Amino acid sequence: PRDARAFACWQPVLYSYFRSSCSFRVRIALAWKGIDYDYRAVHLIKDGGEHHTPEYVARNPMHEVPTLEIDGHTLIQSTAIIEYLEESRPDLPKLLPSDPAARAIVRSMVETIASDTQPVQNLRVLKYLVRTLDRSDEEKQEWGRHWIANGLRGLECLLAKYAGKYCYGDQVTVADVVLVPQLYNASRFNVDMSEFPIIQRIAQELNELDAFKAAHPHVQPDCPEDLRTK
């Protein structure tokens, strides 16, 4: 095992794509904890996708973003990265409650999105639908819309039991960190949000927080000019 103290003076490096919801999660967590980092853009569309280059695959064998280089480690998978930040920097603002049952509930909300919703509407699945299964763009949109709405329905039920100002009570948690990026996807797929009043209310609160504003896709260095927040 590497001693993280030996790398304490190194600036973390985040390999990210502005519109990637998984990258968005990690950007929120880094901003929430006040961790500065270097941003390295990995374009998922240009030239067939920069995440498929040998140089990048050596860092992330899943051909995905994000990847975080920190403390001498190269970490992949957004929720694992966030857990590392939580555990390795206990003095920084937290994203998990201290009570074990509360932590389990928050993690169940996280997995509702991170395991059950986002993976079936991500870019590689959509590409497979169109290029291999010969589905139309309209069918691709309907696929994404269906699975996002399905996941949000389950989350809305959990929030009816546990939400306060945010997803779990009045503390910002990892559940909030994964919610907002998924709602960015919901907007892209034109999901009807009227059946999710609790989610909409929480999102309004979260979108006013500086960490969430700083992590938004439209303020990232690789965001196209026509989408950039002025």
Sequence and secondary structure as in RCSB ss.txt:
>XXXX:A:sequence
PRDARAFACWQPVLYSYFRSSCSFRVRIALAWKGIDYDYRAVHLIKDGGEHHTPEYVARNPMHEVPTLEIDGHTL
IQSTAIIEYLEESRPDLPKLLPSDPAARAIVRSMVETIASDTQPVQNLRVLKYLVRTLDRSDEEKQEWGRHWIAN
GLRGLECLLAKYAGKYCYGDQVTVADVVLVPQLYNASRFNVDMSEFPIIQRIAQELNELDAFKAAHPHVQPDCPE
DLRTK
>XXXX:A:secstr
   GGGGTTS  EEEE TT HHHHHHHHHHHHHT   EEEE  SSGGG GGGSHHHHTT TT  S EEEETTEEE
ESHHHHHHHHHHH TTS  SS SSHHHHHHHHHHHHHHHTTTGGGGSHHHHHHHHHTS   HHHHHHHHHHHHHH
HHHHHHHHHHHHBSSSSBBTB  HHHHHHHHHHHHHHHTT  GGG HHHHHHHHHHTTSHHHHHH GGGSTTS T
TT   
